[in-house]
Amino acid sequence: MKIRCIAVDDEPLALRVIESHIEKMQDIELVAKCSNAIDAFAVLKNKKIDLIFLDIQMPELTGLDFLKTLQNPPHVIFTTAYRNYAIDAFDLDVLDYLLKPISFERFLKSINKFYNRKKESIASMKENANSEKATIGFIYIKKGKSIIKILVNNIIYIESLKDYVKVHTNEQNYLTKQQIGVFEEILPEDKFLRIHKSFIVSIDNITSFSPSKVEIAKTILPIGRTYKSLVLKKLNYGSYL
């Protein structure tokens, strides 16, 4: 199902930027564009919305005050030109805080955060119901002018190549202009492990390991000295001695 979202901003250009970013995404639907919080409230009252892109500085009612009025609000990503509201914003448990002008790469990171939060919510619900652990979802990456959806279960390892990252999967490899730290933040810690400044690996796909390297998909990858202690602890190396 598509993410149903609205964008709320009194600046037409800012709304157009959000709309343009959303148009590149297959799984996101922009239900409405609102120039003020009052119009946004009317949309929320009549439609099911999963995510709000919300400006802070608006006439009549600020984004912060508007959010405080909502009971059980959708996920919120603030979009603003001002840094000084960040603490107030995160006190309201917003998903992200985007500073204008908003690049598509930064926008994409926020969408990945949404999916990660959604996955965590599903996992929590299933755990409370004593059912099976929630399945891992997917992430988006940018490849040229296209947006690629990659199932997390298909990822074997992530490789940093200077300003680019290569995502190795069961099906094929994808090269995207991004920093490896973004993937470390997004991918679930119980399934993926940073073993080197240049590598993140899928724990389930490790076929063998030693204090200095891991083997994954018939490829030998080094364990960096900085990461060695954490890696060996995560893999329970001491229990095999």
Disulfide bonds with the S-S distance in Angstrom:
none
